[in-house]
């Protein structure tokens, strides 16, 4: 059982239900004691086009995809033409020859009457997805108990639909056992394991926001961030959170600024193009010192770019956006556990230092599904600089922008007490009143920038995996975490002397910690999903390290383990 490493790809046009099959399979395998990781590859259209959902199943934890496919479920002919070449030597194509008007005598092609079985058992061809799901489980001789249980949970409000799905899935399962029982000898049996989640990055960010006490969230729909407001708006009654879809991204960030200025923990979610419209208000956040969490779900630009693909190209934009100089925090989680924790971290940094704090995700992390243990919510940290009513009442005089050694001034919200709270977009004195005094201006700039030291004090530096000293250190940030872990581990197993340094706290850049980590390695390789090597630029700029090799991918697709191993071998093996 420990050698299980199975890749299943479901390909078809948008609207054919690939995500439904893949997601259900993932949950079934996770409940059956396995680990699953899934990616989605979609064209930017509502219906049609070529898309696929790919899932990898192992007994051990898995956080990255490999290229070889064991089962290809082809819901259209284009999937066969595009992906049949991805099959491993004993891989199989599952297709409905009648509906696709396609046939093949090759042993690897399994012609399954998906639509016919769906109509016979369920009365509708829409159930062919369930037939496909059952067929795969039948090939693996996995059993149907977990599948049936999941259908009943999924369609708990419509027992008839649940039973029709169960019947059609059973038809697919039985068809596999009766006709192809010997075509796949590596069977998989469910085992009782620890309770685990099958969750994507967007959902983890949402859970982090809920755990942080966020009570206002605004967004304008923009892939791949849209699922965040969709998820949170569906939980409004349970959480008490207000979610608002604005007419555009400018309105969205101003709504959130207003909510935050009124004392409510607030968040916005967008992608790079949407954030571009928010930049003027970002500077307003900077001068008014209003906290806000901004989630940027990156996708390839410039402009509309590739709306449904992935890239890590917004890092330097996020760090430098906005006119004027003011502090901010930029965090980039690498998996759902980090997404949950980093979202909480972002809220605490924003509230504690009265700054904008960014959670930098991307389509790959947003839409990929990971197997995770339930998040520990027993001790969620909560930091704020917001004065309590009692603390505010004890003040004889309240100055919203009082000069302090830390740069953090006492914060209150309007009408919290008899004290006047003054805020606007101009430079101001300690009380918040407009000023053009040169001495006060200098003091206010320095006050705001002093927050940087406090933010850095809460950063832990890059996470290291591998020996304390290695000839080569491989660096990455954000969503490359899983593929980097497996690729570096694979190369170490074959004798390469290297380790991994992963950055999830990117700004203020932890220069001192980075220099300390990297000084023991002779060779440095930075892996990124962008064309300019943006993390590599930061390392050169803030550590003085110039001898950096770069492995860059910017075609809108994520790295695969085998692809990255091949690229790293070119660099690290002399």
C-alpha positions in Angstrom: 0.0 0.0 0.0 2.9 2.4 0.7 3.8 2.4 -3.1 0.4 3.9 -4.1 0.9 6.9 -6.3 -2.0 7.3 -8.7 -2.8 10.2 -11.1 -6.3 10.5 -12.5 -7.1 13.2 -15.1 -10.6 14.1 -16.0 -10.8 16.2 -19.2 -13.6 17.8 -21.1 -15.3 21.1 -21.9 -16.5 23.6 -19.3 -19.9 22.5 -18.0 -19.3 18.8 -18.4 -18.7 18.3 -14.7 -15.0 17.4 -14.4 -14.7 19.3 -11.1 -17.7 17.3 -9.7 -16.1 13.9 -10.5 -12.6 15.0 -9.3 -13.7 16.6 -6.1 -15.9 13.7 -5.2 -13.1 11.2 -5.9 -10.8 13.3 -3.8 -13.1 13.2 -0.8 -13.7 9.5 -1.2 -10.0 8.7 -1.2 -9.3 11.0 1.8 -12.1 9.4 3.8 -10.7 6.0 2.8 -7.4 6.8 4.5 -5.4 8.2 1.6 -4.0 11.6 0.8 -5.1 13.5 -2.3 -3.9 16.6 -4.1 -5.8 18.1 -7.0 -5.3 20.8 -9.6 -7.7 22.5 -12.0 -6.8 23.7 -15.5 -9.6 25.8 -17.0 -10.0 28.0 -20.0 -11.6 31.5 -19.5 -15.0 30.7 -20.7 -18.3 29.6 -19.1 -19.0 26.7 -21.4 -16.9 24.9 -24.0 -13.1 25.0 -24.4 -10.8 22.4 -23.0 -10.4 21.9 -19.3 -9.2 19.3 -16.9 -9.2 18.3 -13.3 -6.3 16.2 -12.1 -6.0 14.4 -8.8 -3.0 12.5 -7.3 -3.5 9.9 -4.6 -0.9 8.6 -2.2 -0.7 6.9 1.2 1.8 9.6 2.2 1.1 13.3 2.3 1.2 14.8 -1.2 1.2 18.5 -2.2 2.3 18.6 -5.8 1.5 17.1 -9.2 3.5 14.8 -11.4 3.1 14.5 -15.1 2.4 10.8 -15.8 -1.3 9.9 -15.9 -2.7 6.5 -14.9 -6.4 7.0 -15.7 -7.6 9.5 -18.2 -11.4 10.1 -18.1 -12.1 11.7 -21.5 -15.5 13.4 -21.6 -14.7 14.8 -25.1 -12.5 13.8 -28.1 -10.1 16.8 -27.5 -9.2 15.2 -24.1 -8.1 12.1 -25.9 -6.1 14.0 -28.5 -4.5 16.3 -25.9 -3.8 14.0 -23.1 -3.4 10.4 -24.3 0.3 11.1 -24.6 0.4 11.8 -20.9 -0.3 8.2 -20.0 2.2 6.1 -18.2 3.1 2.8 -19.8 0.1 0.9 -18.4 -2.2 3.9 -18.2 -5.8 3.7 -19.3 -8.2 6.0 -21.2 -11.9 5.8 -20.1 -14.3 7.1 -22.7 -17.8 6.7 -24.1 -17.3 5.7 -27.7 -20.9 6.2 -28.7 -21.2 9.8 -27.4 -17.7 10.8 -28.6 -18.1 9.0 -32.0 -14.6 7.5 -31.4 -13.2 4.0 -31.2 -9.8 2.4 -30.7 -8.6 -1.2 -30.6 -5.7 -0.4 -28.3 -5.8 -2.2 -25.0 -5.3 1.0 -23.1 -8.6 2.4 -24.4 -11.7 1.3 -22.3 -14.9 2.0 -24.1 -17.6 2.5 -21.4 -21.2 3.4 -22.2 -21.4 6.2 -19.7 -24.4 8.0 -21.1 -26.4 4.8 -21.8 -25.8 3.5 -18.2 -26.8 6.9 -16.8 -30.1 7.0 -18.8 -30.9 3.3 -18.0 -30.3 3.6 -14.2 -30.9 7.3 -13.5 -33.1 8.5 -16.4 -30.8 11.4 -17.4 -27.5 11.5 -19.2 -26.3 14.1 -16.7 -25.6 11.2 -14.3 -22.8 10.0 -16.6 -20.5 11.8 -14.2 -21.6 9.5 -11.4 -21.1 6.5 -13.8 -17.6 7.6 -14.4 -16.9 8.0 -10.7 -18.2 4.5 -10.0 -16.2 3.0 -12.9 -12.9 4.3 -11.5 -13.7 3.0 -8.1 -14.6 -0.3 -9.7 -11.3 -0.6 -11.6 -9.6 -0.1 -8.2 -11.9 -2.5 -6.4 -12.3 0.2 -3.8 -15.8 -0.6 -2.6 -18.9 1.6 -2.7 -19.7 2.4 0.9 -17.8 5.7 1.2 -19.1 6.8 -2.2 -22.7 6.1 -1.2 -22.3 7.9 2.1 -20.9 10.9 0.4 -23.7 11.1 -2.2 -26.2 11.0 0.7 -24.4 13.8 2.5 -24.0 15.9 -0.7 -27.7 15.6 -1.6 -29.1 15.5 1.9 -31.9 17.9 0.9 -33.0 15.8 -2.0 -33.1 12.1 -1.2 -34.3 11.2 -4.7 -31.3 12.8 -6.4 -28.9 11.1 -3.9 -30.4 7.7 -4.7 -30.2 8.3 -8.5 -26.6 9.2 -8.2 -25.9 6.1 -6.1 -27.7 3.8 -8.6 -25.8 5.2 -11.6 -22.5 5.1 -9.8 -23.2 1.5 -8.9 -23.8 0.8 -12.6 -20.4 2.2 -13.5 -18.8 0.2 -10.6 -20.4 -3.0 -11.7 -19.5 -2.5 -15.3 -15.9 -2.1 -14.4 -15.9 -5.3 -12.2 -17.7 -7.3 -14.8 -15.8 -6.2 -17.9 -12.4 -4.9 -16.9 -11.7 -6.5 -13.5 -8.2 -7.6 -14.6 -7.2 -4.5 -16.5 -5.8 -2.7 -13.4 -4.2 -5.0 -10.9 -3.0 -2.4 -8.4 -6.2 -2.3 -6.4 -6.8 0.1 -3.4 -8.7 -0.7 -0.3 -10.2 1.9 2.0 -8.7 2.1 5.4 -9.9 3.9 8.5 -7.6 6.8 9.1 -7.4 10.1 10.9 -10.1 12.7 10.2 -8.8 15.0 7.5 -10.1 17.8 5.3 -10.0 18.1 1.5 -9.7 21.8 1.1 -8.5 24.5 -1.4 -6.5 27.6 -0.7 -9.4 30.0 -1.0 -11.4 28.1 1.6 -8.5 28.1 4.0 -8.2 31.9 3.7 -11.9 32.2 4.4 -11.5 30.0 7.5 -8.6 32.2 8.6 -10.7 35.3 8.2 -13.5 33.8 10.2 -11.1 32.7 13.0 -9.6 36.2 13.0 -12.9 37.8 13.8 -13.3 39.5 10.4 -16.8 41.0 10.3 -16.8 42.9 7.0 -15.6 41.6 3.6 -16.1 43.3 0.2 -15.1 42.2 -3.3 -15.9 42.6 -6.9 -15.9 39.2 -8.8 -12.6 38.5 -10.4 -11.1 35.1 -10.9 -9.4 33.4 -9.1 -10.6 35.4 -6.0 -14.3 35.2 -6.5 -14.8 32.0 -4.5 -13.7 33.9 -1.3 -16.7 36.2 -1.2 -19.0 33.4 -2.4 -17.9 31.2 0.5 -18.0 33.9 3.1 -21.4 35.2 2.0 -22.7 31.7 2.4 -21.6 31.7 6.0 -22.9 35.1 7.0 -25.6 33.8 9.3 -23.2 31.6 11.2 -20.4 34.1 11.5 -22.2 37.5 11.6 -20.0 38.7 8.8 -21.3 41.3 6.4 -20.2 40.7 2.8 -20.7 43.2 0.1 -20.2 43.0 -3.7 -19.3 46.5 -4.8 -19.8 48.0 -8.3 -16.1 48.0 -8.9 -12.8 47.5 -7.1 -12.5 51.2 -6.2 -15.8 51.0 -4.3 -14.8 47.7 -2.7 -11.7 48.9 -1.0 -13.4 52.2 0.1 -16.2 50.2 1.6 -13.7 48.2 3.6 -11.7 51.2 4.6 -14.9 52.8 6.0 -15.8 49.6 7.9 -12.3 49.3 9.3 -12.1 53.0 10.3 -15.4 52.3 12.2 -13.6 49.7 14.3 -14.5 46.5 12.4 -11.9 44.0 11.2 -12.2 44.1 7.4 -10.9 42.4 4.3 -11.0 42.7 0.5 -10.1 40.0 -2.1 -9.2 40.6 -5.7 -6.6 39.8 -8.3 -3.8 41.9 -9.7 -6.0 43.8 -12.2 -8.5 44.6 -9.6 -5.9 45.6 -7.1 -4.5 48.1 -9.7 -7.8 50.0 -9.2 -7.4 50.0 -5.4 -4.0 51.6 -5.3 -5.1 55.2 -4.7 -7.0 54.0 -1.6 -4.0 52.0 -0.5 -2.1 55.3 0.0 -5.2 56.6 1.9 -4.9 53.6 4.2 -1.2 54.5 4.6 -1.7 58.1 5.6 -4.8 57.6 7.7 -3.3 54.5 9.4 -6.4 52.4 8.9 -5.8 48.6 9.1 -7.0 46.4 6.3 -6.3 42.9 5.0 -6.0 42.7 1.2 -6.0 39.3 -0.5 -4.4 39.3 -4.0 -5.1 36.0 -5.8 -2.5 36.4 -8.6 -3.1 35.4 -12.2 -1.0 36.1 -15.3 -1.0 39.7 -16.7 -0.5 42.2 -18.1 -4.1 43.5 -18.4 -6.6 40.7 -18.6 -3.7 38.3 -19.4 -4.7 34.7 -18.7 -7.7 35.0 -16.3 -7.9 31.4 -15.2 -4.2 30.5 -15.1 -1.5 31.0 -12.5 1.6 33.2 -11.9 3.6 34.8 -9.2 4.2 38.1 -10.9 2.5 40.6 -8.5 5.1 40.5 -5.7 7.1 43.6 -6.5 3.9 45.4 -7.5 2.3 44.7 -4.2 5.5 45.8 -2.3 5.8 49.1 -4.1 2.2 50.0 -5.0 0.9 53.4 -3.8 2.2 56.9 -3.9 4.4 58.0 -1.0 6.2 56.0 1.5 4.4 54.0 4.2 4.7 50.5 5.8 2.8 47.4 4.8 3.1 43.6 5.4 3.2 41.0 2.6 2.6 37.4 3.4 2.5 34.5 0.9 1.2 31.1 2.1 2.3 27.9 0.4 -0.5 25.5 1.4 -3.9 25.6 3.1 -2.5 25.3 6.6 -0.2 28.3 5.9 -3.1 30.1 4.2 -5.2 29.7 7.4 -2.4 30.8 9.7 -1.1 33.6 7.4 -4.6 35.1 7.1 -4.7 35.3 10.9 -1.2 36.7 11.0 -2.2 39.4 8.4 -5.2 40.5 10.5 -3.0 40.8 13.6 -0.3 42.7 11.8 -2.9 45.0 10.2 -4.6 45.7 13.5 -1.6 45.9 15.7 0.4 48.3 13.4 -2.5 50.0 11.7 -1.3 49.1 8.2 -2.5 47.3 5.0 -1.5 43.7 5.2 -1.5 41.5 2.1 -2.1 37.8 1.7 -0.5 37.0 -1.6 -2.0 33.9 -3.2 -2.4 32.7 -6.8 -4.7 30.6 -8.9 -2.7 27.5 -8.2 -3.1 27.7 -4.5 -6.6 29.2 -4.7 -8.1 26.4 -6.7 -6.0 23.4 -5.8 -7.3 20.9 -3.2 -5.0 19.6 -0.5 -5.5 16.9 2.2 -5.1 18.6 5.6 -5.7 17.8 9.2 -8.4 20.0 10.8 -6.9 23.3 11.7 -6.1 23.9 15.4 -8.4 26.7 16.6 -7.8 26.2 20.3 -5.4 29.2 20.7 -6.0 31.7 17.9 -3.9 34.9 18.6 -5.6 38.2 18.6 -3.6 41.4 18.5 -5.0 44.9 18.2 -4.1 48.5 18.9 -7.7 49.6 19.2 -8.3 51.2 22.5 -11.0 49.7 24.8 -13.8 52.0 26.0 -12.2 52.1 29.4 -8.8 52.9 28.1 -10.2 55.7 26.0 -12.3 57.1 28.9 -9.2 57.4 31.1 -7.4 59.7 28.6 -7.6 63.4 29.4 -6.6 64.2 25.8 -6.8 61.9 22.8 -4.4 62.4 19.8 -5.1 59.9 17.0 -1.6 60.3 15.6 0.4 60.8 18.7 4.2 60.4 18.0 5.4 57.2 19.7 8.6 55.2 19.7 7.0 52.3 18.0 5.2 54.4 15.4 1.9 53.0 16.6 -0.5 55.6 17.8 -3.6 55.1 20.1 -6.5 54.1 17.9 -10.2 54.8 18.5 -13.1 54.8 16.1 -15.5 57.7 15.7 -18.2 58.2 18.4 -16.5 55.6 20.6 -16.3 58.2 23.3 -16.5 62.0 23.9 -13.1 62.3 22.3 -13.0 63.6 18.7 -11.4 61.3 16.1 -10.1 63.3 13.1 -9.0 61.5 9.9 -8.6 62.6 6.3 -6.3 62.1 3.3 -3.9 65.0 4.0 -0.8 65.1 6.1 -1.8 66.0 9.7 -0.6 66.8 13.1 -0.9 64.5 16.1 -4.6 65.4 16.6 -5.3 64.6 12.9 -5.7 68.2 11.7 -4.3 69.2 8.3 -0.8 70.7 8.4 2.0 71.6 6.0 4.5 72.2 8.7 7.8 70.8 7.6 8.9 69.6 11.0 5.6 67.8 11.7 5.7 66.3 8.2 9.1 64.8 8.8 8.1 63.5 12.2 4.9 61.9 10.8 6.8 60.1 8.0 9.4 58.8 10.4 6.7 57.7 12.9 4.9 55.7 10.3 8.1 54.1 9.0 9.2 53.1 12.5 6.5 50.4 12.4 8.7 48.4 10.1 10.9 47.3 13.0 7.9 46.0 14.9 6.6 44.1 11.9 10.0 42.5 11.3 10.2 41.5 14.9 7.1 39.3 14.3 8.7 37.6 11.3 10.5 34.3 11.7 12.4 34.3 8.4 12.4 31.6 5.7 11.5 28.1 6.7 14.4 25.6 6.2 14.0 22.0 5.3 17.2 19.9 5.1 20.7 20.1 6.7 21.9 23.2 8.4 24.7 23.4 5.8 24.4 22.3 2.2 26.3 23.1 -1.0 23.1 24.4 -2.6 20.1 26.2 -1.1 16.9 26.1 -3.3 14.6 29.1 -2.5 11.0 29.7 -3.4 8.0 31.5 -2.0 4.2 31.1 -1.7 2.5 28.3 -3.7 5.7 26.6 -4.9 6.1 25.1 -1.4 4.7 21.6 -2.2 6.5 21.1 -5.5 9.7 22.4 -4.0 9.5 20.0 -1.0 9.1 17.0 -3.2 11.6 18.0 -5.9 14.3 18.8 -3.3 13.6 15.6 -1.4 13.8 13.6 -4.6 17.2 15.1 -5.5 18.5 14.6 -2.0 17.6 10.9 -2.2 19.8 10.6 -5.3 22.8 12.2 -3.6 22.5 15.9 -4.2 23.7 18.1 -1.4 20.9 20.7 -1.1 18.2 22.1 1.2 15.1 24.2 0.8 14.4 27.8 2.0 10.8 28.8 1.6 9.7 32.4 2.1 6.1 33.1 3.3 6.9 36.5 5.0 8.2 38.7 2.2 7.8 42.3 3.2 9.3 44.0 5.1 12.0 41.8 3.6 13.7 39.8 6.3 17.2 40.7 5.1 19.2 39.8 8.3 17.5 36.4 8.7 18.0 35.7 5.0 21.7 36.5 5.0 22.2 34.2 8.0 20.3 31.3 6.3 22.1 31.6 2.9 25.7 32.3 4.0 26.5 28.6 4.5 25.6 27.6 0.9 28.0 28.0 -2.0 25.2 27.9 -4.6 21.8 29.6 -4.5 18.9 28.7 -6.8 15.6 30.6 -6.8 12.4 28.9 -8.2 9.5 31.2 -9.2 6.4 31.3 -11.4 7.3 34.6 -13.1 9.7 35.8 -15.8 11.6 38.5 -13.9 12.8 36.5 -10.8 11.2 38.8 -8.3 12.2 37.0 -5.1 15.7 36.7 -6.6 15.7 40.5 -7.1 14.7 41.0 -3.5 17.5 38.7 -2.3 20.1 40.5 -4.4 18.8 43.9 -3.4 18.7 43.3 0.4 21.4 40.8 1.0 24.0 41.7 -1.6 24.1 38.1 -2.8 24.6 38.2 -6.6 25.5 34.6 -7.6 21.9 33.4 -8.0 20.7 30.8 -10.5 17.0 31.1 -11.4 14.5 28.5 -12.5 11.5 30.4 -13.9 8.2 29.3 -15.3 5.7 31.8 -16.8 3.4 30.0 -19.2 0.5 30.2 -16.9 0.9 26.7 -15.6 2.4 25.5 -12.3 5.5 23.4 -11.9 5.3 19.6 -11.8 7.6 17.6 -9.6 9.3 15.8 -12.5 9.6 19.0 -14.5 11.2 20.9 -11.6 13.5 18.0 -10.8 14.7 18.1 -14.4 15.3 21.9 -14.3 17.1 21.7 -11.0 19.4 18.9 -12.2 20.6 21.2 -14.9 21.6 23.7 -12.3 22.7 21.9 -9.2 24.5 18.8 -10.7 27.8 19.7 -12.2 
